[in-house]
Amino acid sequence: MPITLKGTKPLPESELWQVEASLGVSIPQGYRAFLYATDGGRPDEAWFSPMVGVTDFLGAQDILATHSRLRGRLPETLLPIAAAAGGNLVCISTAEGQVGAIYFWNHEREHLGDVAIERLASSFDAFVSQLRVLPPVELPPARVISVDVDPEFLQEVREQQARDRKRPVLSWPPTPPQPSP
């Protein structure tokens, strides 16, 4: 099932080569194709499971920056490809025999080693095909006593929403054009 996301502009091949040279590894094909189409983006269908949600797919420069920032904390054979709810990451494997597999990295459990890493899917497209929109949680009115929202925070949210409305909408994986009758 395709997902819908607010994307950015397509990534030039030369920029991807520069990022891969800096990483010292090739970005696996599934995410590579995604980066060419849109250099990251915010998906509408963002939940793999109730515990794993994607807030943003990382662009090439974000992958490089996040990988560099987490050197020594994140296994070297995992490249971060998405920011996940709660400050965690979704990663793609570059390990021999597992190239392209998708993993969840839970930063709260990183001190436990491999326990912090959970395999989610065999490929990027398999991962994306399982993303869904979770229905909103509705509380009965009697349980909501009051709500106070910081005006500065609300203004930031509105500005982000305005920026998102200007971003192009993309469906991934792209649907092939249908032949004309």
Backbone hydrogen bonds, N-H to C=O, Kabsch-Sander energy under -0.5 kcal/mol:
donor,donor_aa,acceptor,acceptor_aa,energy
3,I,172,W,-3.3
5,L,170,L,-2.5
6,K,42,R,-2.6
7,G,5,L,-0.8
7,G,168,P,-3.0
8,T,40,G,-0.8
11,L,35,L,-1.2
15,E,12,P,-0.6
16,L,12,P,-1.7
17,W,13,E,-2.3
18,Q,14,S,-1.8
19,V,15,E,-2.3
20,E,16,L,-2.7
21,A,17,W,-2.4
22,S,18,Q,-2.1
23,L,19,V,-2.3
24,G,20,E,-2.2
25,V,20,E,-1.3
31,Y,28,P,-0.6
32,R,28,P,-2.2
33,A,29,Q,-2.6
34,F,30,G,-1.3
35,L,31,Y,-2.8
36,Y,32,R,-2.0
37,A,33,A,-1.6
38,T,34,F,-2.7
39,D,9,K,-1.9
40,G,38,T,-2.8
41,G,57,F,-1.8
42,R,6,K,-2.3
44,D,4,T,-3.6
45,E,4,T,-0.6
46,A,44,D,-1.1
47,W,132,R,-2.8
48,F,46,A,-0.6
48,F,52,V,-2.6
49,S,52,V,-1.7
52,V,49,S,-0.7
53,G,51,M,-0.5
54,V,46,A,-3.7
55,T,53,G,-0.5
55,T,83,A,-3.0
56,D,83,A,-1.2
57,F,41,G,-3.5
58,L,81,I,-3.0
63,I,59,G,-2.3
64,L,60,A,-2.1
65,A,61,Q,-2.5
66,T,62,D,-2.8
67,H,63,I,-2.7
68,S,64,L,-2.2
69,R,65,A,-2.5
70,L,66,T,-2.0
71,R,68,S,-1.1
72,G,74,L,-0.6
73,R,70,L,-2.8
74,L,70,L,-2.2
78,L,75,P,-2.1
79,L,92,I,-2.8
81,I,90,V,-3.0
82,A,90,V,-1.8
83,A,56,D,-2.8
84,A,88,N,-2.8
85,A,53,G,-2.7
87,G,84,A,-1.2
88,N,84,A,-0.7
88,N,85,A,-0.7
89,L,105,W,-2.1
90,V,82,A,-2.5
91,C,103,Y,-3.3
92,I,79,L,-2.6
93,S,101,A,-2.7
94,T,77,T,-3.0
95,A,77,T,-0.6
98,Q,95,A,-2.5
100,G,93,S,-2.7
101,A,98,Q,-2.3
102,I,121,A,-2.8
103,Y,91,C,-2.6
104,F,118,E,-3.0
105,W,89,L,-3.1
106,N,104,F,-0.6
106,N,116,A,-2.7
107,H,105,W,-0.8
109,R,106,N,-1.7
110,E,107,H,-0.9
112,L,109,R,-2.5
113,G,110,E,-1.8
115,V,112,L,-1.0
116,A,113,G,-2.1
117,I,114,D,-1.6
118,E,104,F,-2.2
120,L,102,I,-3.1
121,A,102,I,-1.4
127,F,123,S,-2.1
128,V,124,F,-2.9
129,S,125,D,-2.2
130,Q,126,A,-0.5
130,Q,127,F,-1.5
131,L,128,V,-1.6
132,R,47,W,-2.1
134,L,132,R,-0.6
138,E,136,P,-0.6
139,L,137,V,-0.5
143,R,140,P,-2.3
144,V,140,P,-0.7
144,V,141,P,-1.0
145,I,143,R,-0.8
154,L,150,D,-2.6
155,Q,151,P,-2.1
156,E,152,E,-2.0
157,V,153,F,-2.4
158,R,154,L,-2.4
159,E,155,Q,-2.3
160,Q,156,E,-2.4
161,Q,157,V,-2.5
162,A,158,R,-2.1
163,R,159,E,-2.2
164,D,160,Q,-2.6
165,R,161,Q,-2.1
166,K,162,A,-0.9
166,K,163,R,-0.7
167,R,163,R,-0.7
167,R,164,D,-0.9
170,L,5,L,-2.6
172,W,3,I,-2.5
